[in-house]
Amino acid sequence: MQARDLMVDPPTISKSEKISHALQIMDKKSTRRLLVMNNGEIVGILTMRSLAKELGSKKRTKPPSSLPVVTAVNDAYTFVDPIDDFNDVVKIMKEKGGVVLVSRNEEDVMGWITPSRILRNYEFEGIASDYMIENPITVRPTERVIHARYLMIENNIGRLPVIENGKVVGIVSEKDVAIAFKEFNDTVPDRHQEARVKEMLVSDIMTRNPITAKADTPLSEIQKIILEKNIGIIPLVDDEEKIVGIITRRRLVRSIPTN
């Protein structure tokens, strides 16, 4: 299988569009990233993580609704040739992260390959505990959203299990954080923001009752859930529903052997 067999058309947006519009497109297309273009040329990638970082920044002089997409763009992409094989694409994604753009000349994008596209074209063996992340970074429901945002940015992760008494009660994602800060900044007057932002708690924005699995769940089943439900993390729990680790979409990609 070659890169051209794995690629799909990337959702795009102009660098001059507003961040609020980008969030609408992401929601409509159920995606965490957009390819940012300007007059047919690649500007970069807009991700939920970069949005969460930008929207929570105190250095802005304008509300998020009027910020152009280009203020939150990043260069988290790598080019591959359309005839590069599956093994090469996976190796690049594991080493570089981000998305893989398919192009013959590193200018004209034919398509892109996301982690989900890789997972849809690989058959996993083994069980979740073989590749789970032990002792994952977590937050409590009573912690502030600004702290959850800090942990995501500092550790370059997109989702945090929310733990109470050792049990998983929710998941807070970079999408949750980005939307929360957009709505906060659009509705709370500037003079009140510094005080009010401390009132935003993880419990206010987290997804409750997330899907969990046991550590002995086959990886193929974990893969199926992640793809069918379009989720990026599954907390793994023991018989008492206490967290023992997590499996993420990226972790699955990194578990694929490459030469």
Secondary structure by P-SEA (a helix, b strand, c coil): ccccccccccccccccccaaaaaaaaaaacccbbbbbccccccccccaaaaaaaaacccccccccccccccccccccccccccccaaaaaaaaaacccbbbbccccccccccccaaaaaaccccccccccccccccccccccccaaaaaaaaaaacccbbbbbccccccccccaaaaaaaaaaaaacccccaaaaaaaacccccccccccccccccccaaaaaaaaaaacccbbbbbcccccccccccaaaaaaacccc
